């Protein structure tokens, strides 16, 4: 499936882009997506380890969870403040 990844804050800086479009299997897990996105980018790998995610605007925290059919994954690093 074609998936739009939207990076925010430190994730955007580490990725060097606001977004990316990737092709992944809908059976892939969040952890597998993380590994795919971080491949060859140790700065992004460090940031992703601390991030939370929204899958089509719904929180996805379990890195063993399958992505299923979706269109967008938002990558949200910890933000300062409340």
C-alpha positions as CSV (number, residue, x, y, z in Angstrom):
1,X,0.0,0.0,0.0
2,X,1.1,3.6,-0.6
3,X,1.5,5.4,2.7
4,X,2.1,9.1,3.5
5,X,4.4,9.7,6.4
6,X,4.2,13.1,8.0
7,X,7.1,14.1,10.2
8,X,6.8,16.7,13.0
9,X,9.3,18.8,15.0
10,X,12.5,16.8,15.7
11,X,11.4,13.9,13.5
12,X,11.1,16.4,10.6
13,X,14.6,17.7,11.3
14,X,16.1,14.3,11.5
15,X,14.3,13.0,8.3
16,X,15.2,16.2,6.4
17,X,11.7,16.4,5.0
18,X,8.1,17.3,6.1
19,X,6.8,14.1,4.6
20,X,7.5,11.0,2.5
21,X,5.5,8.6,0.5
22,X,6.5,4.9,0.9
23,X,5.2,1.6,-0.2
24,X,4.7,-0.9,2.6
25,X,2.8,-4.1,3.1
26,X,-0.4,-3.6,5.1
27,X,0.7,-6.6,7.2
28,X,3.8,-4.7,8.3
29,X,4.1,-3.7,11.9
30,X,4.7,-0.2,13.3
31,X,8.2,-1.5,14.3
32,X,8.9,-2.7,10.8
33,X,7.8,0.7,9.4
34,X,10.1,2.4,11.9
35,X,13.1,0.3,10.8
36,X,12.3,1.0,7.2
37,X,12.1,4.7,7.7
38,X,15.3,4.8,9.8
39,X,17.4,2.7,7.4
40,X,20.7,4.5,6.8
41,X,19.7,7.5,9.0
42,X,21.0,7.0,12.6
43,X,19.7,10.5,13.6
44,X,16.1,9.5,12.6
45,X,16.5,6.1,14.2
46,X,17.2,7.8,17.6
47,X,14.3,10.1,17.3
48,X,11.8,7.4,16.2
49,X,12.6,5.4,19.3
50,X,11.0,8.2,21.3
51,X,8.1,9.0,19.0
52,X,4.4,8.3,19.2
53,X,2.3,7.7,16.1
54,X,-1.1,8.5,14.6
55,X,-2.4,6.0,12.1
56,X,-5.1,7.9,10.1
57,X,-5.5,10.2,13.1
58,X,-5.8,7.4,15.7
59,X,-3.0,6.7,18.2
60,X,-0.9,3.7,17.5
61,X,1.6,2.9,20.2
62,X,2.3,-0.8,20.0
63,X,5.3,-1.4,17.8
64,X,4.2,-5.0,17.3
65,X,0.8,-3.8,16.0
66,X,0.1,-4.3,12.3
67,X,-0.5,-1.2,10.3
68,X,-3.5,-2.5,8.4
69,X,-5.0,-0.5,5.5
70,X,-4.3,3.2,6.1
71,X,-3.3,6.3,4.2
72,X,-1.3,8.4,6.7
73,X,1.0,7.9,9.6
74,X,2.0,11.0,11.6
75,X,5.3,10.8,13.5
76,X,5.2,12.8,16.7
77,X,8.3,13.2,18.9
78,X,7.9,14.3,22.5
79,X,7.0,18.0,22.6
80,X,8.2,20.4,25.3
81,X,5.6,21.9,27.6
82,X,2.2,20.5,28.6
